[in-house]
Amino acid sequence: LDHGKEASPLDLRDTFAAPLQPLVLAPVFKAFEPFWEFDASRKIYFMDRVVAAVGVLFFMGAAGIAWLTARRLFDATVAGWVFVTLLACQFLWDVARSGLPQMMMLFFFSIALDQFLRALERAPGGGGSAGHAAVMGLMGALVVMSHWMGVWLVLGLAGVAAWQLRPRT
């Protein structure tokens, strides 16, 4: 526009961002609308802190799901160590505070893995695992909607689930 040329949305190449994170952040931003104004006296914009807080909440949720899953697999002691180890990992905290969608992916993938474990527990007794498979599918869709690289995680989980949860004759 500064050079007198017509701008077209088709010329905007950087539009590969997945839609779930903006959809999650939109109502949060609306709730904090009074704080949108930039305060020059602060070093960090308040809404950046809100984005980081949402990432940290997803990380804490993923750590909680990991604790529940580890408790089902092992015992409370091992689950506690898993939880403490996750919370002690500085790299995960850095990613959580960055505002990137990876913690959202971790949260939804953790739920999918927990549902996979529950389906595996029901499989030997002939119990139906369609509900668990449906939740796994929904969580897989949310992982892919969080970031396009989640496709590989979901394809791997779907392959293992199809192999392990097939009907035995």
Residue, then its C-alpha position, 0 to 999 in steps of 0.5 A: l500500500d505504501h508503494g501504490k500497489e494493490a494488496s491481495p490476500l492471496d499474496l500473503r504466504d504466511t498463513f499456515a497457522a493452525p486454527l485451534q490456538p486462536l480459537v482458544l485464545a479469542p474468548v480469553f482475550k475477550a475476557f481481558e479486553p480492559f487490559w488490551e491497552f499497552d502500558a508503556s511503564r511495564k516491560i511485558y505487555f499484559m496480554d503476552r502474560v495471558v498467552a503464557a498463562v494459557g500455555v502454562l495451564f495446558f502444561m499443568g493439565a498435561a502433567g496431571i493427565a500424565w500423572l493419572t496415566a502413570r498411576r494406572l500403569f504403575d503406582a502412585t510413587v512412579a506417577g509422582w516421580v513422573f509428575v515431578t520430573l515433568l514439572a522440573c524440566q526447564f525446557l518444558w517450562d520454556v515452551a509453556r511460557s513461549g505462547l506456542p501451541q505445543m503445550m496444547m498439543l501435549f495436553f490433547f495427546s496426553i488425553a489420547l494416550d490415556q484413552f488408548l491405555r483405557a481401551l487396551e485395559r478393556a480389550p482382553g475382556g472383550g469390553g467395547s472400546a468404541g467410546h475410548a476410540a472416539v475420544m482418541g479420534l477427537m483428541g487426535a483431531l484437536v492435536v492436528m488443529s493445534h499444529w500441522m506437525g501433529v499429523w505425524l503423532v496422530l498417524g502413529l497413534a492411529g496405527v498402533a491403535a489399529w494394530q492393538l485394538r483390532p478384533r481378535t478371532 
